Amino acid sequence: MIIKKIWQFLRSPTAKYSVGLLFAVGFIGGIIFWGGFHTVVEATNTEEFCISCHEMKENVYKEYTSTIHYSNRTGVRAICSDCHVPKTWVHKMARKIQATNELYHKVMGTVDTPEKFEARRLTMAKRVWKTMKETDSRECRNCHRFDYMKLDIQDKTARKKHTRSIEEGKTCIDCHQGIAHELPKEENEVKL
């Protein structure tokens, strides 16, 4: 009975249009907006987008191309967004909002030369390391997890260090700083 009344209300005409028609147009418009929004967000997660500015292409991307994350015996590659953008929607949107700070620095030319980049490398690295520590290296764990490791087939040193890391509650970034990018030189520390 109540469903029938609701349906009649939605079908009843207003001055020009029925509420049902307005709802349908809003619903379809929402789908189109969400599809466009999602497409743009995903386009910003591509390697091509990440290295489209010369600051990234000429600095960290060059370093990355000589690492195991770029080329290895298994053919598995981690691209920029695999390490720097969370997979879950809420965390991904928070990271995208934080990335607006990077756009500001792009416009201001904060790291637009190799010298400026190197002068700020430690500050930028510490910011990333802090985030990774706070999130228990969430992005690393998309591919690398202690419970998936076969410690018994790792070499003695890796097995010992991973076992200790598990026991002490350490996270990936505690030991693996500089795995995809050069480590900064301490004397270059500059505050942003």
PADOVO-415803 format. One record per residue (C-alpha): x, y, z; residue number from 0; residue in three letters. Coordinates in pm, 1 decimal. Example, Ala and Ser with C-alpha at 12.3 -4.5 7.8 and 13.67 -1.06 7.14 Angstrom:
R        X        Y        Z num residu
R   1230.0   -450.0    780.0   0    ALA
R   1367.0   -106.0    714.0   1    SER
//
This chain:
R        X        Y        Z num residu
R      0.0      0.0      0.0   0    MET
R    270.6    248.4     98.1   1    ILE
R    484.3    150.2   -202.1   2    ILE
R    188.1    225.9   -429.0   3    LYS
R    151.6    574.9   -277.7   4    LYS
R    523.9    644.0   -316.4   5    ILE
R    512.3    529.2   -678.7   6    TRP
R    211.8    753.1   -749.9   7    GLN
R    394.1   1050.7   -594.4   8    PHE
R    702.0    987.0   -807.1   9    LEU
R    488.6    962.3  -1121.7  10    ARG
R    270.1   1263.0  -1048.1  11    SER
R    357.5   1564.8  -1257.9  12    PRO
R    501.1   1882.0  -1109.7  13    THR
R    463.4   2207.5  -1294.9  14    ALA
R    665.3   2062.2  -1585.6  15    LYS
R    824.6   1730.6  -1489.0  16    TYR
R    750.9   1435.5  -1265.5  17    SER
R    966.1   1376.2   -960.3  18    VAL
R   1049.6   1035.6  -1108.6  19    GLY
R   1191.4   1196.4  -1422.8  20    LEU
R   1395.4   1442.3  -1215.9  21    LEU
R   1524.2   1153.4  -1004.8  22    PHE
R   1619.1    953.4  -1316.5  23    ALA
R   1803.6   1249.4  -1470.7  24    VAL
R   1989.5   1310.0  -1142.5  25    GLY
R   2073.8    940.8  -1113.6  26    PHE
R   2207.5    918.6  -1468.6  27    ILE
R   2396.3   1246.5  -1422.2  28    GLY
R   2552.1   1104.9  -1104.0  29    GLY
R   2666.2    793.2  -1287.3  30    ILE
R   2824.0   1002.4  -1562.4  31    ILE
R   2996.2   1229.5  -1307.7  32    PHE
R   3125.9    932.1  -1106.8  33    TRP
R   3250.6    758.3  -1420.8  34    GLY
R   3436.2   1071.6  -1529.7  35    GLY
R   3579.1   1128.4  -1182.1  36    PHE
R   3696.4    768.5  -1155.6  37    HIS
R   3854.2    784.4  -1502.9  38    THR
R   4053.5   1097.2  -1411.7  39    VAL
R   4168.0    949.8  -1078.0  40    VAL
R   4286.1    630.9  -1246.8  41    GLU
R   4459.8    825.4  -1524.9  42    ALA
R   4668.5    999.4  -1257.4  43    THR
R   4786.8    657.6  -1134.1  44    ASN
R   4974.7    569.1  -1452.7  45    THR
R   5350.1    571.3  -1490.2  46    GLU
R   5314.6    801.1  -1791.6  47    GLU
R   5130.9   1059.9  -1580.3  48    PHE
R   5381.3   1035.1  -1295.7  49    CYS
R   5680.5   1107.2  -1518.2  50    ILE
R   5506.4   1366.7  -1734.8  51    SER
R   5685.0   1645.8  -1547.2  52    CYS
R   6059.8   1673.1  -1595.5  53    HIS
R   6125.3   1687.8  -1217.9  54    GLU
R   6017.9   1325.0  -1181.8  55    MET
R   6142.1   1202.2  -1519.2  56    LYS
R   6492.9   1345.7  -1478.6  57    GLU
R   6541.2   1257.5  -1111.3  58    ASN
R   6360.7    973.6   -937.8  59    VAL
R   6242.6    796.0  -1253.8  60    TYR
R   6601.1    760.4  -1381.5  61    LYS
R   6700.8    606.9  -1047.7  62    GLU
R   6401.3    375.5  -1045.5  63    TYR
R   6486.2    231.6  -1391.1  64    THR
R   6801.2     71.9  -1247.0  65    SER
R   6621.9   -100.4   -955.9  66    THR
R   6468.2   -442.6   -911.0  67    ILE
R   6122.8   -281.5   -896.0  68    HIS
R   6166.9   -174.7  -1260.4  69    TYR
R   6335.0   -480.8  -1411.6  70    SER
R   6389.6   -825.5  -1260.3  71    ASN
R   6405.6  -1195.3  -1342.1  72    ARG
R   6030.1  -1248.4  -1289.4  73    THR
R   5911.2   -963.1  -1512.0  74    GLY
R   5695.2   -809.6  -1238.3  75    VAL
R   5716.8   -430.2  -1226.7  76    ARG
R   5599.2   -192.1   -958.6  77    ALA
R   5512.5    148.0  -1103.3  78    ILE
R   5506.9    479.0   -913.6  79    CYS
R   5146.6    449.5   -797.8  80    SER
R   5199.9     96.4   -664.5  81    ASP
R   5432.2    242.0   -401.3  82    CYS
R   5296.1    594.5   -359.3  83    HIS
R   4915.6    562.2   -394.0  84    VAL
R   4708.2    340.6   -162.3  85    PRO
R   4470.2     88.5   -319.7  86    LYS
R   4174.7    141.8    -85.3  87    THR
R   3942.3    422.6   -195.3  88    TRP
R   3943.6    633.5    123.0  89    VAL
R   4322.4    625.7    156.5  90    HIS
R   4362.8    682.2   -219.1  91    LYS
R   4144.2    995.9   -206.2  92    MET
R   4336.0   1126.0     95.5  93    ALA
R   4662.1   1078.0    -96.4  94    ARG
R   4521.6   1253.1   -403.4  95    LYS
R   4425.0   1551.2   -187.0  96    ILE
R   4775.3   1555.5    -36.6  97    GLN
R   4917.0   1553.2   -390.1  98    ALA
R   4780.1   1904.4   -444.4  99    THR
R   5079.6   2018.0   -235.7 100    ASN
R   5303.4   1867.4   -502.4 101    GLU
R   5118.9   2068.3   -767.2 102    LEU
R   5186.1   2384.0   -567.2 103    TYR
R   5557.9   2304.7   -557.6 104    HIS
R   5551.8   2225.1   -931.5 105    LYS
R   5408.8   2570.4  -1003.9 106    VAL
R   5650.7   2740.1   -763.6 107    MET
R   5951.1   2561.4   -916.7 108    GLY
R   6061.5   2420.5   -580.7 109    THR
R   6243.8   2121.0   -732.9 110    VAL
R   6262.4   2214.2  -1101.3 111    ASP
R   6640.4   2169.7  -1131.0 112    THR
R   6857.9   1874.6  -1028.6 113    PRO
R   7031.0   2096.6   -773.2 114    GLU
R   6703.3   2206.2   -610.8 115    LYS
R   6581.3   1845.6   -614.6 116    PHE
R   6895.8   1721.2   -440.8 117    GLU
R   6876.7   2001.8   -185.6 118    ALA
R   6527.9   1885.4    -86.7 119    ARG
R   6570.3   1510.2   -135.3 120    ARG
R   6615.6   1428.9    234.2 121    LEU
R   6311.2   1632.1    338.8 122    THR
R   6094.6   1469.2     72.8 123    MET
R   6229.3   1122.2    156.6 124    ALA
R   6165.9   1168.1    529.1 125    LYS
R   5808.0   1267.3    453.7 126    ARG
R   5753.4    948.3    252.6 127    VAL
R   5932.6    731.9    512.7 128    TRP
R   5720.5    880.6    792.4 129    LYS
R   5400.6    802.9    603.6 130    THR
R   5515.3    450.0    526.3 131    MET
R   5606.4    393.6    891.7 132    LYS
R   5265.3    525.4   1005.7 133    GLU
R   5079.8    296.9    762.5 134    THR
R   5291.7    -13.3    833.6 135    ASP
R   5428.7      9.8    477.5 136    SER
R   5076.9    -47.0    341.8 137    ARG
R   5175.9     -4.4    -22.7 138    GLU
R   5475.0   -241.5      8.6 139    CYS
R   5240.4   -500.6    155.3 140    ARG
R   5028.0   -501.7   -158.0 141    ASN
R   5302.8   -726.6   -295.0 142    CYS
R   5529.4   -816.8      0.2 143    HIS
R   5388.1   -968.8    318.2 144    ARG
R   5567.6  -1153.4    593.5 145    PHE
R   5300.1  -1426.4    600.8 146    ASP
R   5354.6  -1491.2    226.5 147    TYR
R   5733.3  -1518.3    255.6 148    MET
R   5904.3  -1853.6    243.2 149    LYS
R   6169.1  -1774.2    499.5 150    LEU
R   6318.3  -2123.1    470.3 151    ASP
R   6432.7  -2059.4    111.5 152    ILE
R   6571.4  -1710.1    175.8 153    GLN
R   6943.7  -1670.7    225.3 154    ASP
R   7065.9  -1682.3    586.0 155    LYS
R   7096.7  -1303.8    628.0 156    THR
R   6752.1  -1222.2    482.6 157    ALA
R   6586.4  -1501.3    683.8 158    ARG
R   6749.0  -1376.8   1006.9 159    LYS
R   6654.0  -1012.3    941.6 160    LYS
R   6295.5  -1091.0    835.5 161    HIS
R   6245.0  -1318.1   1136.1 162    THR
R   6371.3  -1044.1   1368.0 163    ARG
R   6150.9   -786.6   1192.7 164    SER
R   5844.2  -1004.7   1247.4 165    ILE
R   5930.5  -1056.1   1615.1 166    GLU
R   5999.2   -684.5   1672.8 167    GLU
R   5697.1   -559.3   1476.0 168    GLY
R   5909.5   -374.1   1223.2 169    LYS
R   5778.1   -260.9    888.3 170    THR
R   5937.4   -267.7    542.1 171    CYS
R   6063.9     90.8    544.8 172    ILE
R   6260.6     30.7    866.0 173    ASP
R   6517.5   -165.4    663.6 174    CYS
R   6446.0    -97.7    297.0 175    HIS
R   6494.9    277.4    254.2 176    GLN
R   6648.7    351.9    -81.8 177    GLY
R   6522.8     35.3   -249.8 178    ILE
R   6367.1    223.9   -542.3 179    ALA
R   6537.9    563.9   -517.8 180    HIS
R   6880.0    689.4   -416.4 181    GLU
R   6925.8    762.1    -49.4 182    LEU
R   6966.4   1131.8     27.6 183    PRO
R   7288.7   1274.5    159.9 184    LYS
R   7250.8   1399.8    518.7 185    GLU
R   7417.0   1733.2    446.1 186    GLU
R   7142.3   1823.2    198.6 187    ASN
R   6864.7   1847.9    456.1 188    GLU
R   6643.7   2148.9    386.7 189    VAL
R   6297.9   2215.0    530.9 190    LYS
R   6009.2   2263.8    286.0 191    LEU
//
